[in-house]
């Protein structure tokens, strides 16, 4: 099985060091935002699935107290 080749963009070879740091910081922030968004979506979906599987102990309109 072949390993995927790393992506090389020639324009980035001459990038100023400070701009490169800013670009990496931006990419990390985007990555973290995407991870948090999709993690939240997964948690929400799992919570809905869990609630839909829970059976009611008594009717909501007639609680036991």
Backbone torsions as a table, in degrees:
resi	resn	phi	psi	omega
1	UNK	NA	127.8	-179.0
2	UNK	-81.6	142.1	174.1
3	UNK	-78.2	143.4	176.6
4	UNK	-66.1	142.7	179.1
5	UNK	-76.0	139.5	178.1
6	UNK	-65.0	147.2	178.9
7	UNK	-77.6	129.7	179.3
8	UNK	-122.5	124.6	178.2
9	UNK	-116.5	112.3	-174.4
10	UNK	-60.3	-29.8	-178.8
11	UNK	-61.2	-32.6	-176.9
12	UNK	-74.8	-13.6	-178.9
13	UNK	-64.6	-30.9	-177.5
14	UNK	-103.0	21.4	-176.8
15	UNK	-74.1	136.5	175.9
16	UNK	-59.9	142.8	-176.2
17	UNK	-58.5	-44.4	-179.4
18	UNK	-66.3	-37.8	177.6
19	UNK	-68.2	-36.9	177.5
20	UNK	-62.8	-42.5	178.2
21	UNK	-63.1	-43.6	178.2
22	UNK	-62.5	-39.8	179.3
23	UNK	-64.7	-44.5	178.5
24	UNK	-63.4	-41.5	178.0
25	UNK	-61.4	-43.3	178.1
26	UNK	-62.9	-45.2	179.8
27	UNK	-63.4	-38.1	177.0
28	UNK	-65.5	-40.8	179.5
29	UNK	-64.5	-41.9	177.9
30	UNK	-63.4	-44.0	179.8
31	UNK	-60.7	-45.5	179.5
32	UNK	-65.0	-39.4	179.1
33	UNK	-64.0	-42.4	178.1
34	UNK	-64.6	-43.2	178.9
35	UNK	-61.0	-44.1	-179.8
36	UNK	-65.8	-41.1	180.0
37	UNK	-61.4	-50.6	-177.4
38	UNK	-72.6	-31.2	174.4
39	UNK	-64.9	-42.2	177.0
40	UNK	-62.7	-40.2	178.5
41	UNK	-64.6	-40.6	178.6
42	UNK	-65.8	-42.6	179.2
43	UNK	-62.6	-43.6	179.8
44	UNK	-62.1	-42.9	179.4
45	UNK	-65.0	-42.7	179.0
46	UNK	-64.4	-38.0	179.4
47	UNK	-65.0	-42.8	177.5
48	UNK	-62.2	-42.9	178.9
49	UNK	-61.8	-42.8	-179.9
50	UNK	-63.1	-44.7	-179.6
51	UNK	-64.0	-36.4	-178.6
52	UNK	-70.1	-22.4	179.6
53	UNK	-89.9	-10.8	-178.7
54	UNK	-79.1	131.4	177.7
55	UNK	-91.3	150.1	-179.7
56	UNK	-83.3	137.2	178.7
57	UNK	-78.4	-28.6	177.3
58	UNK	-152.5	161.1	179.4
59	UNK	-63.5	140.8	-178.9
60	UNK	-63.3	-28.6	-178.2
61	UNK	-83.5	-5.7	-179.7
62	UNK	-138.5	72.1	179.9
63	UNK	-67.2	156.7	-173.8
64	UNK	-80.6	18.8	178.7
65	UNK	-130.5	NA	NA
